[in-house]
Amino acid sequence: MSSYRPPRRPQFFYTTAPLPCPYVAGRTERKVVTEITGPDADALHDRLSRAGFRRSHNIAYAPVCPACQACVPIRIPVKTFQPDRTLRKIARANAGMESFLVSPRATPEQFQLFHRYQQMRHGDGDMATMGYYDYRAMIEDTPIQTMIVEYRDPDQGLISVCLVDHLADGLSAVYSYFAPGLEKRSLGTYAVLWLIEHAKQLGLPYVYLGYWVPESRKMAYKSRFRPAEVLVQGAWRPLIDADRTPMEQAALVPETAG
């Protein structure tokens, strides 16, 4: 006798209203969004991540901007990653820092650091006005397996935080922030290096970095982690040359599995 299986709930996708692009001045941003919920939330999030979506709270989103393809999903294959001399220098500069994996629970200590970071780095942005309960929702409203990495300096205490989603095929860096005044230590870059090493230890093949935006100074840095893969025309392909547009690269290289 076969057991009854209820029909799968249809997945609905919606398009947001046009808004000013936060990365490239003068352009308009639109997103396609869908809810991540239910007992299959982790599996759904895995599929969406491989398709170039990102998560915020219980929503997955991807850009669908008219006449613009500036935002390119990027991930790092951890087995073949080779840090250059600058990245090795950053790793050495932060070698004395301790890292702690903790559950996704907001703390006043984290929020104080988050608020200082926003005021110093993004004072004119929407996140600069977030209160503690807004921050708590950003951290704790997750329907999937999520963790926080706290980075602590022996002398200065908590100096960096990274919110990370755990996928079936990797780790996804959701958001990171760090203490103002420590820019020379490149703590955001170090957090990515740490995630690459942690993914290796877990036997996971990828670290997902969100969107690489070559035209945005804030987002262009992601191409420095090599080799990398970008999602172009529905296929993950090697990032060959950061000076080429994604569409130009698509014409040069074969498709890769993923």
N, C-alpha and C positions, 0 to 999 in steps of 0.2 A: 504494500500500500504506500503510495507516495504521500509525503507530507505537504501540507498546504503552505505556500509562500505568498504572502501579501504582495500585491504589485508595488514596484518601486515608485516612490513619490517623484513626480517630474521635477527636474531642476530648472528653475526660472532664472533668466538673465535679463538685466535691465541696463539701459544706457542713461548716464547722468546728464544733467543740463550742462551747457558749455560754461567754462570758467577760465579765467586767465591762467596760462601755463606757469607753474612755479619754477620751471627750469630754463625756458628760453623766452626771453622778453618779446612781447608782441604777438605771441601765438596763443591759441585757444586749446584748452584741455577738455577732453571728454573721456569717460571711462565706461567699460562694461563691468557690472558688478553682479555678484550672486551670493546667496547666503550659504555659509558652511554650518550644517547642523545635523543632528540625528546620529544614530549609531554608526553610520558609514562616513562620519565627518573626516576621519584621518585619511581614508582611502580617497575620498573626493578631493581633499586638499592636496594629496600626492599627485593626482592626475592634473589638477589645475596648475600646480607648481611646475610640472614638466611642460605645460602648455604656456608658461610665461606669466601666470597670475601671481599676485602678491596678496598677503593677508593683512587686514587691519580689523581688530576685534573678531567678530564672527562673519566678516565679509571678505570675499576674495574679489580682486579687481585687476583689470588690465587696461592699458590705454587703447582707445580707438579714435584717436584724434584725426580729424579730416585733413588730408593733404600733408600729413606729418608722420614720420617714422623715426623720430629722434630718440625715443626710449627703446633700448634694446635689452631684452633679458640676457643676463650673463651668469655663468657658473664656472667654478674652478674644478677640474678633475684632479683630485688630491694625489693620486699615484704618480702623476707625471709633473706635478707642480715643482718648479725650480726657482727659488727666490734669487733675485739678483743681488748685487753687492749692497745696494741701498736698503733692501728689505732685510738682509742679514744684519746690517748695522742697527736697524730698528729693533730687531729681535734681541740683539746683545744689549742694547740700551735699556731694555725692559726686563732683562733676565732675572732681576731680583724681585720682581713683582709676583705676588701670590694670586692665584685664581681660585674661585669658589663657585661650584655649580649649586644653585639654590632653586627652590620651587618658585613659580611665578606668583609671588606675593609682594605687593608694594610695601615699602617701608618709608618712614619719614626721612631716613638717611639718604635713600636713593632719590627721593623727591627733591631734597635740598640740592643735591648735585645736579639733577635734571633741570631745576629752575635756574640755577647759576649758569649752566651751559646754554639754555635757551636765551637768557637775557644777554649773554655775551656774544653768542654766535648768530642768533636768529631773532633779535629783539623786535623786528617788525613782522614776524611771522605769527600765524594763528597759535602755534604751540607755546609761544611765549606767555600767553594769557591763561594757560591751563592751570587749574587748581589741583589740590591733592586728589580729589575724587575723580577728576578727569584723568590724571596720571594713573590712578589705581585701576580705572576701567581699561586703559591702554594695556596695562600689564596683565590684569587678571581675567578680562573678558576673552577667553580663548576656548574654543571647542575641541582643540587638538592637543597633542603632546608638546608642551612648551617649557622652556627653562630660562633662567637668568644666569648669566656669568657675571660675577662681581670680581673686579680686579682691585687688589689692595696693595698699597705701598707700605712697607714696614714703618716708614716715618710719617706718611701723610694720610694713611687710612684709605678709605674708598675713593678711588680716583677715576674709575671707568666702569661702565655697565653695558652689557649687551643682551638684548632680548632675542632669543633663538627658538625657532621651530624645528622639531625633529621630524624628518621625512623618512620614508622607506628607503630612499636612495641618497640621503644626505642631510646636511644641516642648512637651514635657511636663516640668514642674518636679517632679522626684522627691523631692529632699530638699535643704535648705540649712541652713547654720549659720554663725555669725559670732562674732567676738571679744567676750567679755563686757566690759561697761563702755562699749560703744559704742552703747548702745540709742538714744541721741539721734540717731544718724545713720540709723536705720531701715534697716539693711543688708539685712534680709530683703525689705522693700518695694522697695528699690533693685534687688535681684536680679531681681525680677519686671519692673520697668521696663526693665531691660537686656535681658531675654529678649524683651520685646515689640518693642524696637527691632531686636534681632538677627533675629527672625522676619520683620520687615518687609524687612530687607536680603536675606534668603534667599527672599523671595517666598512665605512660608508664611502661611496665613490665621489660624491660631489659636495661642494659648498656653494649654495645659491646666494648671490649678492644683490639680487633685485635688478634694477635697471641701470645700464650703462648709457650715459647721455654725453656723447662726445662734444656737443656744443655747450655743455654746462660745466663750468669749472668745478662746481660742488660734486658732480657725479662722474666726471671724466677719469678720476683717479683709479677707478675699478679696473681699467685695462692694464694696469701695471702688474697685476698678478698673472703670470704666464707659466705654462700655456693656459689659455682660457677658451671657453666655448660660448658662442652667442646663438640665440634663437632667431633664425631668419627664414621667412616663408614656411614656417611650421616645422623646421628641422634644426637640430643643434649642430652647429658647424664650428670648426676651429677658428679662433680669432687670429687672422694671419697678420694684418697690418692695421694698427690703430689709426693710421692716417687715411685709410680707405673707408668709405661709407659701408654700412652693412650690406646694402644691395650690391655694391661693387664686389664685396667679398663673396657673396652668394654665387656670383658667376665664376669665381676662381677655384672654389674648393668643393669636394664631394660631400654628400650628406654623411653624418655620423649617427650611430645608434644613440637613442636616448629619447 
